[in-house]
């Protein structure tokens, strides 16, 4: 049996799943994803996970909305939110690569899925046949930028495919927020 080093395994990637929280580091991460995809002629799937509202969100909806409004929200509200987030991702991609950089060429799909982030990321990686996961070391909400975020830490522990984690501590001053 021949052992492969990590760089050899990364070089074989044909499908890259880029998980994003659409935070302040998204632009910086996109450039890494674009470079990886170009080097490997890989296709890119962009994934954003929307967490369920939880008990507090459910309580607020039940307290302030009629049964009819709650039903309508359940039926079409999530779909509208998902469509809005997808539109935002596409806009970010278009804005980021307006300068003629062929960054959009590798993007084959934009997915917005509801659920628990770690579970959804791993599930989508499996469903899409991804060879490589790309994500940042932590979200913009992390108070200590020198520690891994909880989602990144769990994905690194549980993933069955290579994970390309982009450290964000030294580059936080280079990123701009995404409106």
Secondary structure, DSSP 8 states (H G I E B T S, - for coil): -----HHHHHHT--EEEEE----TTHHHHHHHHHHHHHHHT-EEEEEEEE---HHHHHHHHHHHS-HHHHHHIIIIIHHHHHHHHHHHHHHHHHHHTTTS-GGGGGEEEEEEEES-HHHHHHHHHHHHT-SEEEEESS-TT-S-TTS--HHHHHHHHH-SSEEEEE--TTTGGG-----
